[in-house]
Amino acid sequence: MAPSERTDAHGMEALIGGILLTGLCLSIVCILAGLAWYRAVSGTFRLDYELPATSVVQFLLADARSLSSLHAGPRRLVSLGIGILMATPYVRVLASMAYFAAVRNWKYVGFTGTVLALLTYGLFH
């Protein structure tokens, strides 16, 4: 492997690792904050509710809308954490494709573009 290829590989690994770690940490923070808030309000950690049967995009948009309103509560914060966790792999593939395009690796742009198209289809259905 040539030195420039090693640098590209390390850059890609750092990018992917950063995205996955950030998504996981944001998700954990939201879920734990929501659980702590719920515990403070109700005295229990038991969240009895069902997640709506929607697409991931609809789920995230509904949570974002409810969090921006005055009706946001601990359950929505937990749901937002779950939504962030579900969206993290999509962001990872999107960043991979952008990275491969930036380093002009068209073969991998094609591969990740195909994966991105399939994930996008899955997010909306």
C-alpha positions as semicolon CSV with decimal commas, in nm:
position;residue;x (nm);y (nm);z (nm)
1;M;0,000;0,000;0,000
2;A;0,140;0,337;-0,102
3;P;0,181;0,609;0,165
4;S;-0,099;0,820;0,014
5;E;-0,333;0,518;0,023
6;R;-0,248;0,461;0,392
7;T;-0,322;0,826;0,467
8;D;-0,654;0,799;0,284
9;A;-0,740;0,479;0,472
10;H;-0,656;0,639;0,807
11;G;-0,859;0,947;0,719
12;M;-1,155;0,731;0,625
13;E;-1,125;0,526;0,944
14;A;-1,113;0,845;1,153
15;L;-1,416;0,987;0,973
16;I;-1,625;0,672;1,014
17;G;-1,515;0,621;1,373
18;G;-1,598;0,981;1,458
19;I;-1,945;0,958;1,305
20;L;-2,029;0,631;1,475
21;L;-1,895;0,748;1,812
22;T;-2,077;1,082;1,789
23;G;-2,405;0,916;1,693
24;L;-2,376;0,664;1,973
25;C;-2,284;0,928;2,234
26;L;-2,566;1,164;2,128
27;S;-2,809;0,875;2,140
28;I;-2,696;0,767;2,486
29;V;-2,712;1,124;2,619
30;C;-3,067;1,172;2,487
31;I;-3,188;0,838;2,619
32;L;-3,028;0,879;2,963
33;A;-3,149;1,239;2,995
34;G;-3,500;1,133;2,896
35;L;-3,496;0,846;3,145
36;A;-3,365;1,069;3,425
37;W;-3,631;1,329;3,345
38;Y;-3,902;1,062;3,338
39;R;-3,777;0,918;3,667
40;A;-3,786;1,266;3,827
41;V;-4,144;1,322;3,707
42;S;-4,295;0,976;3,757
43;G;-4,074;0,802;4,013
44;T;-4,011;0,507;3,783
45;F;-3,797;0,418;3,484
46;R;-4,078;0,224;3,316
47;L;-4,176;0,386;2,986
48;D;-4,494;0,217;2,867
49;Y;-4,559;0,332;2,515
50;E;-4,536;0,195;2,166
51;L;-4,325;0,342;1,892
52;P;-4,536;0,436;1,591
53;A;-4,514;0,213;1,286
54;T;-4,367;0,471;1,051
55;S;-4,056;0,510;0,843
56;V;-3,736;0,624;1,011
57;V;-3,765;0,965;0,844
58;Q;-4,122;1,015;0,966
59;F;-4,017;0,901;1,313
60;L;-3,729;1,153;1,325
61;L;-3,939;1,439;1,186
62;A;-4,220;1,378;1,436
63;D;-3,972;1,381;1,723
64;A;-3,798;1,693;1,596
65;R;-4,133;1,872;1,569
66;S;-4,244;1,766;1,917
67;L;-3,912;1,862;2,075
68;S;-3,938;2,211;1,931
69;S;-4,285;2,256;2,079
70;L;-4,373;2,317;2,441
71;H;-4,518;1,965;2,462
72;A;-4,185;1,791;2,450
73;G;-4,139;1,548;2,733
74;P;-3,906;1,277;2,851
75;R;-4,057;1,014;2,625
76;R;-3,982;1,227;2,320
77;L;-3,624;1,273;2,433
78;V;-3,585;0,895;2,460
79;S;-3,745;0,856;2,117
80;L;-3,506;1,115;1,975
81;G;-3,214;0,912;2,113
82;I;-3,351;0,602;1,943
83;G;-3,397;0,797;1,621
84;I;-3,040;0,927;1,631
85;L;-2,917;0,572;1,681
86;M;-3,119;0,456;1,379
87;A;-2,996;0,743;1,159
88;T;-2,626;0,703;1,244
89;P;-2,552;0,426;0,988
90;Y;-2,714;0,635;0,714
91;V;-2,498;0,935;0,799
92;R;-2,195;0,707;0,800
93;V;-2,264;0,588;0,444
94;L;-2,338;0,943;0,328
95;A;-2,007;1,063;0,473
96;S;-1,824;0,768;0,316
97;M;-1,958;0,856;-0,025
98;A;-1,862;1,223;0,019
99;Y;-1,515;1,120;0,135
100;F;-1,460;0,888;-0,161
101;A;-1,578;1,162;-0,398
102;A;-1,336;1,409;-0,236
103;V;-1,041;1,172;-0,288
104;R;-1,170;1,088;-0,639
105;N;-1,208;0,716;-0,578
106;W;-1,492;0,667;-0,827
107;K;-1,516;0,291;-0,782
108;Y;-1,604;0,332;-0,415
109;V;-1,827;0,631;-0,489
110;G;-2,030;0,391;-0,704
111;F;-2,040;0,122;-0,434
112;T;-2,135;0,359;-0,154
113;G;-2,379;0,541;-0,384
114;T;-2,561;0,213;-0,443
115;V;-2,571;0,139;-0,070
116;L;-2,688;0,495;-0,003
117;A;-2,967;0,461;-0,260
118;L;-3,087;0,137;-0,100
119;L;-3,072;0,285;0,250
120;T;-3,258;0,596;0,135
121;Y;-3,531;0,382;-0,016
122;G;-3,553;0,187;0,310
123;L;-3,574;0,505;0,519
124;F;-3,879;0,629;0,334
125;H;-4,069;0,299;0,313
